[in-house]
C-alpha cells in the first residue's frame, strides 16, 4: 500500500465492516444491477508493487475463471479483451504470479498439455480472498474492459472509500496512482495529472464528482456500479432502456471532513475582508504587468506571431542596428551576415559589446575572428554553412570566445601584447606532459612482470661415429640341391668332407648341403657366423 492512503484506509477498515456478502468471493457470481462483480484484494489496488494493468488482468482472470472450464485465455486473448499490448499483459502476469515479501501470489498458472503432446493454453486461477482476515473491494467485471488501467485503479479506490464512508482528498488519490516507467517510477503523479484523470473518469459515467459539496469545500466522489451512459468500449451488455439520470445532490454523501467542528459562522480562521490589498505581491494587483507598446511585446493580431521563422509569420520586433564598433569587428565575415538570422545577429552584437566593455580591444577581436574564419573557409565553402545558419552559431560558439589560460592577456597560448609564448600555458603543458609520463610509468610499474623462461640445458656431447666395415658380397651358392641329393650327401658325409666343403663353398653352402648339425661343430673360424639355416 502507499504511504499516504494505505494507513488511513486500513485504520478505518477496522471500524466499519464491508457490507458485502463475505462468502461470495469463493466462486459465486454476485449481481446487483451492475452485472458480474469480482472480489479484489485491496493490496492489488493500493500496492506499489503492482502496475496499473495488474488490476485489470486480475479482474478479467477472476471473471473468466467463473466459467466451468476456468480461465484458459491466452496472453493475446487477454490483451485483446483489455485493449492492451501483449508485453503489458505479460508484465502484469509476472507481477501477479510472483510471490511478494509476504509469500503470497495473486494468480497461479498451471501449464496444460494435450494427449498428443502439444501445448495448450495455461489454466490461470486467482487466489481465494479471505474476507475475514484481509481488506477487499467488490468491482464490476465490465469496468476492467471499459476503463483504462489507471482510471480503473482510481475507480477502485473511490469504490472502496465510498463503501467505507471515508472522505478522499486529492493527495490520497495521488498516492495511489504512480509513474510506471522512467526516472520517476514509483513516485505519485502530479496534481494536474490526477485532476485530468478524474475528469476523464467522470466523463465515462462511472463516477460522479460533487464539486465543493462536502464540508469545508471538499469534493465528494461517488462511484456507480454501471456507467450512467453507454460506454463505447463495453460491448458485453447493450442498454435496453435509456440510462437513469444521475443521483440528485441530496443523495451526496456527507463526508464530515475537516479539522474543526462545523459551525454556522463559516471558516474558523480569521478572514481578511479587504479587497484592495495593493501592497501584497501574491494578490491580483501584484500580478498585473504593464505591456509595452513597442518592440517584441507589441500587441499583435491573430495572424501575427512573435517569431523570425517564415512558417510562423514575419518578425515584428524592432529593426536590427549594429554599432560601428560591432560592424568593424565583424569585417572578416561581412559576406556571411545576410544569411544569419536577426536573432543570432543580435546575440552576436551583444557578445561583442560585452567583450569590448570588459577591455578587449577591437583589433584583438578582429584578428581572432579573421584567424579562425580563415581556418573555417580552408576546411570547406562557408557559403553553404551560412545558408543553413551554421556560421552564425559558429561565430557565437567558436569565433568570438577567447581560447587560452586564465590570464586575460593570453590569446590562443600566446601573450597578445608581446606575441611571445604564454608562460602559464607553457607551465600547464609541461605539467600535463609530466603527469602523463608519470601516469604511464605508474601503469607500466603496476603491470605484472612476466618472468623469462629459463634457457634450455646444453645438449649432451654426441659420441664419435664408428663406421662399420661393409660386409662382402654373398658368394654364389649355385643351384639349390634336390632333397635326394641332400639326403645322399648327408649320409656319406664325414668330417673331412664337411671341412672341405666349408673351405671351398663357405659356411652357408655347407649348411645348406649337409645341415646345421654336421656343420656347426666344424665352425671354428671367427668369421663364421653360422650362416643361414637350411
C-alpha positions in Angstrom: 0.0 0.0 0.0 1.0 3.6 -0.4 2.5 5.7 2.3 -0.5 8.1 2.4 -3.7 6.3 1.5 -3.0 2.8 2.8 -2.6 3.6 6.6 -5.8 5.7 6.6 -7.8 3.1 4.6 -6.5 0.3 6.8 -7.3 2.2 10.0 -10.9 2.9 9.1 -11.5 -0.6 7.8 -11.4 -2.0 11.3 -14.1 0.4 12.4 -16.6 -0.2 9.6 -17.1 -3.7 8.2 -17.6 -4.0 4.4 -21.4 -4.6 3.7 -20.8 -7.3 1.1 -21.6 -11.0 1.2 -18.3 -12.4 2.7 -18.7 -15.9 1.2 -19.3 -14.7 -2.4 -15.5 -14.4 -3.0 -15.1 -18.2 -3.3 -16.7 -18.6 -6.7 -20.3 -17.2 -6.7 -21.5 -14.7 -9.2 -23.0 -11.8 -7.3 -25.1 -9.4 -9.3 -26.9 -6.4 -8.1 -27.9 -4.2 -11.0 -24.3 -3.7 -12.3 -23.6 -7.2 -13.8 -20.9 -9.6 -12.6 -18.7 -8.4 -9.8 -15.3 -9.6 -8.6 -13.9 -9.5 -5.1 -10.4 -7.9 -5.4 -7.9 -7.8 -2.6 -7.1 -4.2 -1.6 -3.4 -4.8 -1.8 -3.8 -5.0 -5.6 -5.5 -1.6 -5.6 -3.1 0.4 -3.5 0.1 -1.8 -3.6 3.0 -0.1 -5.2 4.5 -3.5 -6.3 1.6 -3.9 -8.8 1.3 -1.9 -12.0 -1.8 -0.3 -13.3 -2.5 -3.2 -15.7 -2.3 -5.8 -13.0 -5.6 -4.8 -11.5 -7.4 -5.2 -14.9 -5.7 -8.5 -15.6 -6.7 -9.8 -12.2 -10.4 -8.9 -12.6 -10.6 -10.4 -16.1 -8.9 -13.7 -15.0 -11.3 -13.9 -12.0 -14.3 -13.3 -14.2 -13.2 -15.8 -16.8 -12.4 -18.3 -14.0 -16.1 -18.5 -13.0 -16.8 -20.5 -16.2 -17.0 -24.3 -15.9 -13.7 -24.7 -17.8 -12.0 -21.9 -15.9 -9.8 -19.2 -17.4 -7.9 -20.7 -20.4 -7.4 -17.5 -22.3 -4.1 -16.9 -23.9 -2.0 -13.8 -23.4 -3.0 -12.5 -26.8 -6.7 -13.1 -25.9 -6.4 -11.2 -22.6 -4.6 -8.3 -24.4 -7.5 -8.2 -27.0 -10.1 -8.2 -24.2 -8.5 -5.3 -22.3 -7.1 -3.3 -25.3 -3.6 -3.7 -24.0 -0.3 -4.8 -25.6 1.0 -8.4 -25.1 4.1 -7.1 -23.4 1.9 -5.1 -20.9 -0.1 -8.3 -20.1 3.0 -10.4 -19.7 4.5 -7.9 -17.3 1.2 -7.8 -15.3 1.1 -11.6 -15.2 4.6 -11.7 -13.9 3.8 -9.3 -11.1 0.6 -11.3 -10.2 2.3 -14.8 -10.3 5.4 -13.7 -8.4 5.1 -14.1 -4.6 5.9 -10.9 -2.7 7.7 -10.4 0.6 4.7 -12.0 2.4 4.9 -15.1 0.2 1.5 -14.5 -1.5 0.9 -14.8 -5.2 -2.4 -13.5 -6.5 -2.6 -15.7 -9.6 -1.5 -19.3 -10.1 -0.6 -20.6 -13.6 -0.9 -24.3 -14.4 0.5 -25.5 -17.7 -1.6 -27.8 -19.8 -0.6 -30.3 -22.5 -2.9 -32.3 -24.7 -2.7 -36.1 -25.0 -0.7 -35.9 -28.3 2.0 -33.8 -26.5 1.1 -30.4 -28.0 0.9 -27.4 -25.6 -2.3 -25.8 -24.7 -3.2 -22.5 -23.1 -2.5 -22.4 -19.4 -5.1 -22.6 -16.7 -5.0 -19.4 -14.5 -6.7 -19.2 -11.2 -6.9 -16.3 -8.7 -6.1 -16.8 -5.0 -9.3 -17.1 -2.9 -9.8 -14.0 -0.9 -10.1 -14.5 2.9 -12.8 -11.8 3.6 -12.5 -12.3 7.3 -8.7 -11.6 7.5 -7.9 -9.1 4.7 -9.3 -6.0 3.1 -11.1 -6.3 -0.2 -13.4 -4.4 -2.6 -16.1 -5.6 -5.0 -15.6 -4.2 -8.5 -17.8 -4.7 -11.6 -16.1 -7.0 -14.2 -17.1 -4.8 -17.1 -15.1 -1.9 -15.6 -11.9 -3.7 -16.5 -12.8 -3.7 -20.2 -14.4 -0.2 -20.2 -11.7 1.8 -18.3 -8.0 2.3 -18.9 -5.9 0.6 -16.2 -5.0 3.9 -14.5 -8.6 5.1 -14.4 -9.7 1.6 -13.2 -7.3 2.0 -10.2 -8.8 5.4 -9.3 -12.3 3.9 -9.6 -11.4 1.0 -7.3 -10.1 3.4 -4.6 -13.2 5.6 -4.9 -15.5 2.5 -4.6 -13.7 1.3 -1.5 -13.7 4.7 0.1 -17.4 5.1 -0.7 -18.4 1.7 0.9 -16.3 2.5 3.9 -17.7 6.0 4.2 -14.3 7.5 4.0 -13.6 11.0 2.6 -10.9 11.3 0.0 -8.5 14.1 -0.7 -6.5 14.8 -3.8 -3.3 13.9 -2.0 -4.6 10.5 -1.1 -5.6 9.8 -4.7 -2.2 11.0 -6.0 -0.5 8.5 -3.7 -2.4 5.6 -5.3 -1.6 6.3 -9.0 2.1 6.5 -9.7 4.5 6.8 -12.5 5.2 3.4 -14.1 8.4 4.0 -16.1 11.4 6.3 -16.3 13.4 8.0 -13.5 10.2 8.9 -11.6 8.9 5.3 -11.5 7.1 4.7 -8.2 6.5 8.4 -7.4 3.0 9.8 -7.3 1.6 11.6 -10.3 1.3 15.4 -10.3 -1.8 17.2 -9.1 -2.8 18.3 -12.6 -2.5 14.8 -13.9 -4.7 13.4 -11.3 -7.3 16.1 -11.8 -7.3 15.3 -15.5 -7.7 11.6 -14.8 -10.6 12.2 -12.5 -12.3 14.5 -15.2 -11.8 11.8 -17.8 -13.2 9.1 -15.4 -16.2 11.3 -14.7 -16.8 11.7 -18.4 -17.1 7.9 -18.8 -20.1 7.9 -16.3 -18.5 5.5 -13.8 -18.2 8.1 -11.1 -19.8 11.5 -10.2 -17.7 14.3 -8.7 -19.8 16.6 -6.5 -17.7 19.7 -6.6 -17.4 21.6 -3.3 -20.4 19.8 -1.8 -18.7 18.4 1.2 -17.9 20.1 4.4 -15.2 22.8 4.2 -15.4 22.8 0.4 -14.1 19.4 -0.3 -15.0 17.4 -3.4 -17.2 14.3 -2.8 -16.7 11.3 -5.1 -19.5 8.8 -5.9 -18.8 5.5 -7.7 -21.5 3.7 -9.7 -22.0 0.0 -10.3 -22.5 0.8 -14.0 -21.9 3.9 -16.1 -24.6 6.5 -16.3 -24.4 6.4 -20.1 -23.4 3.8 -22.7 -19.7 3.1 -22.9 -18.3 2.5 -26.4 -15.6 0.1 -25.2 -18.0 -2.1 -23.3 -19.9 -4.4 -25.6 -20.8 -7.1 -23.0 -24.3 -5.7 -22.5 -26.4 -3.3 -24.5 -28.7 -1.0 -22.6 -32.3 -1.9 -23.1 -33.6 1.4 -21.8 -32.3 4.9 -21.5 -29.8 5.3 -18.6 -31.1 6.5 -15.4 -30.4 10.1 -14.5 -27.6 11.0 -12.1 -28.3 10.8 -8.4 -29.6 14.1 -7.1 -27.4 16.2 -5.0 -29.5 15.3 -1.9 -28.0 11.8 -2.1 -24.5 13.2 -1.9 -22.7 11.5 1.0 -21.7 13.8 3.8 -18.1 13.2 4.2 -17.7 15.0 7.6 -14.2 16.1 6.8 -12.2 19.0 8.3 -10.0 19.8 11.3 -12.6 21.9 13.3 -16.2 21.4 14.3 -18.9 22.6 11.9 -20.4 25.9 12.8 -22.8 28.3 11.1 -20.2 31.1 11.1 -18.1 29.7 8.2 -14.4 29.0 8.5 -12.9 29.1 12.0 -9.8 31.0 10.7 -9.6 34.8 10.7 -10.9 36.4 7.5 -9.5 39.5 5.9 -12.4 41.3 4.4 -10.3 43.9 2.5 -10.2 43.5 -1.3 -7.7 46.3 -2.1 -4.5 44.8 -0.7 -2.2 46.6 -3.1 0.9 46.1 -1.1 1.0 42.3 -1.4 2.6 40.8 -4.4 0.7 37.5 -4.1 -2.7 39.2 -4.8 -4.1 40.2 -8.2 -2.8 43.7 -8.0 0.8 42.5 -7.7 0.4 40.1 -10.7 -0.7 42.6 -13.3 2.1 43.6 -15.6 2.2 46.6 -17.9 2.8 45.6 -21.5 5.0 47.7 -23.7 3.5 49.2 -26.9 6.7 48.7 -28.9 9.3 46.0 -29.5 8.6 42.3 -29.3 5.9 42.9 -26.7 3.7 45.0 -29.0 0.1 43.7 -29.2 -0.3 41.6 -32.4 -3.3 40.4 -34.3 -4.3 36.7 -34.5 -2.3 36.4 -37.8 1.0 37.8 -36.4 3.5 35.7 -34.5 6.4 36.8 -32.5 8.9 34.6 -34.4 11.6 35.0 -37.0 10.6 31.8 -38.9 8.8 32.2 -42.2 6.3 29.4 -41.3 5.2 31.2 -38.2 4.9 34.6 -39.7 7.3 37.6 -40.3 9.3 39.1 -37.5 7.5 42.1 -35.9 10.2 43.2 -33.5 12.4 46.3 -33.7 14.8 46.5 -36.6 18.4 45.3 -36.1 21.0 48.1 -35.8 24.7 47.2 -35.3 27.0 49.8 -33.8 30.1 50.9 -35.8 32.4 49.1 -33.4 30.5 45.8 -33.8 30.4 46.3 -37.6 34.1 46.8 -37.7 34.8 43.7 -35.6 32.6 41.6 -38.0 34.5 42.8 -41.0 36.0 39.3 -41.8 32.6 37.8 -42.0 30.7 40.6 -43.8 29.7 38.3 -46.8 28.1 35.8 -44.4 26.0 38.3 -42.4 22.9 38.4 -44.8 22.4 34.6 -44.3 22.3 34.9 -40.5 19.0 35.3 -38.7 18.2 38.5 -36.9 18.0 36.8 -33.5 21.5 35.3 -33.9 22.9 38.6 -35.2 21.5 40.4 -32.1 23.2 37.8 -29.8 26.5 38.2 -31.7 26.3 42.0 -31.2 25.6 41.6 -27.5 28.6 39.2 -27.1 30.9 41.6 -28.9 29.6 44.5 -26.9 30.2 42.6 -23.6 33.8 41.8 -24.6 34.5 45.3 -25.7 33.1 46.6 -22.4 35.4 44.2 -20.5 38.5 45.7 -22.1 39.1 43.5 -25.1 40.3 45.7 -27.9 38.6 45.8 -31.3 41.9 44.9 -33.1 42.2 41.8 -30.9 38.6 40.7 -31.6 39.0 41.3 -35.4 42.3 39.4 -35.5 40.8 36.5 -33.6 37.8 36.3 -35.9 40.0 36.6 -39.0 42.3 33.8 -38.0 39.6 31.4 -37.1 37.4 32.2 -40.1 40.3 31.5 -42.4 40.6 28.1 -40.9 36.8 27.5 -41.4 36.9 28.5 -45.1 40.0 26.4 -45.6 38.1 23.3 -44.5 35.2 23.9 -46.9 33.0 26.6 -48.5 31.5 28.8 -45.8 28.6 29.9 -48.0 26.8 26.6 -47.7 27.2 26.7 -44.0 25.9 30.2 -43.9 22.7 29.2 -45.8 22.0 26.6 -43.1 22.6 29.1 -40.4 25.7 27.4 -39.1 28.1 30.4 -39.5 26.1 32.4 -37.0 26.2 29.7 -34.4 29.9 29.2 -35.2 30.7 32.9 -34.6 29.0 32.7 -31.2 30.4 29.3 -30.1 33.9 29.3 -31.7 34.8 32.5 -33.4 34.4 35.0 -30.6 35.2 33.2 -27.3 38.8 33.6 -26.1 41.0 30.4 -26.0 43.8 30.2 -23.6 44.6 30.1 -19.9 43.0 32.1 -17.1 45.2 35.2 -17.9 43.3 37.9 -19.8 46.4 38.7 -21.8 46.6 35.1 -23.1 45.3 34.6 -26.7 45.5 31.0 -28.0 48.6 30.2 -25.9 50.5 33.5 -26.7 50.6 36.8 -24.9 48.7 39.4 -27.0 50.8 42.4 -26.2 54.2 40.8 -27.0 53.4 37.8 -29.2 55.6 35.5 -27.1 54.5 32.1 -25.7 52.4 32.4 -22.6 54.4 31.3 -19.6 51.4 30.0 -17.8 50.2 27.9 -20.8 53.8 26.6 -21.2 53.9 25.6 -17.5 50.4 23.9 -17.8 51.5 22.0 -20.9 54.7 20.9 -19.2 52.8 19.8 -16.1 50.3 17.9 -18.2 53.2 16.1 -20.0 54.9 15.3 -16.7 51.7 14.0 -15.3 51.0 11.9 -18.4 54.6 10.5 -18.2 54.2 9.7 -14.5 50.8 8.0 -15.1 52.3 5.9 -18.0 55.3 5.0 -15.8 53.0 4.0 -12.9 50.9 2.0 -15.3 53.9 0.2 -16.5 55.1 -0.4 -12.9 51.7 -1.9 -12.0 51.8 -4.3 -14.9 52.9 -7.8 -13.8 56.4 -8.7 -14.7 56.5 -11.7 -17.0 59.4 -13.9 -16.0 61.5 -15.1 -18.9 61.7 -18.8 -19.3 64.9 -20.4 -18.2 67.3 -21.2 -21.1 67.4 -24.8 -22.4 70.1 -27.0 -21.0 73.0 -27.7 -23.3 72.7 -30.7 -25.5 74.9 -33.7 -24.3 78.0 -34.3 -26.5 77.5 -36.7 -29.3 79.6 -39.9 -29.2 82.1 -40.4 -32.0 80.8 -42.1 -35.1 82.1 -45.6 -35.6 81.9 -46.8 -39.2 81.4 -50.5 -39.7 83.0 -52.4 -42.5 80.7 -53.1 -45.3 80.1 -56.9 -45.5 81.5 -58.7 -48.5 79.0 -59.8 -51.1 77.5 -63.2 -50.6 79.1 -65.9 -52.7 77.2 -67.6 -55.5 75.9 -70.8 -53.9 75.0 -72.3 -57.1 71.8 -74.3 -57.8 69.7 -75.5 -54.9 70.4 -79.3 -54.3 67.4 -81.5 -54.5 66.2 -83.4 -51.4 67.6 -86.6 -52.7 71.0 -85.1 -53.4 71.0 -83.5 -49.9 70.0 -86.8 -48.3 72.8 -88.8 -50.1 75.4 -86.2 -49.3 74.5 -86.1 -45.6 74.5 -89.9 -45.4 78.0 -90.1 -46.9 79.4 -87.1 -45.1 82.5 -87.3 -43.0 84.4 -84.8 -41.0 86.9 -84.3 -43.8 84.2 -83.8 -46.5 82.4 -81.2 -44.2 85.6 -79.3 -43.6 86.5 -79.4 -47.2 83.0 -78.1 -48.1 83.5 -75.3 -45.5 86.8 -74.3 -47.1 85.6 -74.5 -50.7 82.0 -73.4 -50.5 81.7 -71.5 -47.3 79.5 -71.9 -44.3 76.1 -71.1 -45.8 76.6 -73.5 -48.7 77.9 -76.2 -46.5 75.0 -75.8 -44.0 72.5 -75.9 -46.9 74.1 -79.1 -48.2 75.0 -81.0 -45.0 72.7 -79.4 -42.4 73.3 -77.5 -39.3 74.1 -80.5 -37.1 77.0 -81.7 -39.2 78.5 -78.2 -40.0 78.3 -76.3 -36.7 80.9 -78.4 -34.8 83.4 -77.5 -37.5 82.8 -73.7 -37.4 85.9 -72.7 -35.5 86.9 -69.7 -37.6 85.9 -66.2 -36.2 84.5 -65.1 -39.5 81.9 -67.8 -39.5 78.6 -66.6 -38.1 76.7 -69.8 -38.6 75.2 -68.9 -42.0 71.6 -69.2 -42.8 69.5 -72.2 -41.7 69.0 -75.0 -44.1 
